[in-house]
């Protein structure tokens, strides 16, 4: 087992299973002897990026902050798991370029129809009605990763199947 930290960066549409899958992996990684921290997009917005809106500039700032904290933790031996939409490819790539530790991008791919069906908060319905402006996947773009280390299909895979894919990749790279 490696005692090195790394960044496990989940990206995908709202409702694609980023937080669910990240939370599922935490006890597995801890059982493997890893120190783990989850940087959830909603929690970071509340505590580290309060006051930021959803313009491209504000989203970029938020993702940059998440990346900075993830890197700090990871270079000190912590597995930093991020679960934030992080819709813009160039910003994700910028965070990857600044990482001083292994960076593993996990794309939680799920069709818009599936995430809209799962939408417990009613955000997609509000976005389609024009109540929420600049909503990723509806009125604001989501740029899929071109070279994610792991792609999970959360619309058709079970959480266990998706987690197995991620863990297999991490093991293949000697990270767990």
BELKAWO-V98686 format. One record per pair of residues at least 24 apart in sequence whose ideal C-beta (glycine too) atoms are under 7 Angstrom apart, sorted by the first residue. I is the first residue (numbers start at 1). J is the second residue. Records with the same first field share a line. If there is no record, write none. Layout:
BEGIN
I=J, J
END
This chain:
BEGIN
1=32, 33, 176
2=174, 175
3=77
4=77, 101
5=73, 74, 75, 76, 77, 78, 79, 80, 101
6=74, 79, 101, 102, 104, 175
7=70, 71, 74, 80, 82, 99, 101, 103, 104
8=79, 81, 104, 106
9=82, 103, 104, 105, 106
10=82, 83, 106, 108
11=85, 86, 92, 105, 107, 145
12=107, 108, 109, 110
13=85, 110, 112, 115, 136, 137, 142
14=85, 115, 123, 136, 137
15=115, 118, 119
16=108, 110, 115, 154
17=108, 110, 154
18=83, 108
19=83
20=159
21=108, 159, 162, 163
22=81, 83
24=159, 163
25=81, 163, 166
28=167
29=79, 176
32=176
34=79, 176
35=77, 78, 79
36=78, 79, 81
37=73, 78, 80
38=81, 83
39=66, 69, 70, 80, 81, 82
40=83
41=83, 84, 85
44=84
54=134
55=134
59=87, 88
60=88, 91
63=91, 95
64=91, 95
67=95, 98
71=98, 99, 100, 101
74=101
75=100, 101
85=136
87=136, 140, 141, 142, 143
88=143
89=143, 145
92=145
102=173, 175
104=149, 150, 169, 170
105=145, 148, 149
106=148, 150, 152, 166
107=144, 145, 148, 151
108=152, 154
109=151, 152, 153, 154
110=154, 155
111=155
112=137
114=155
END
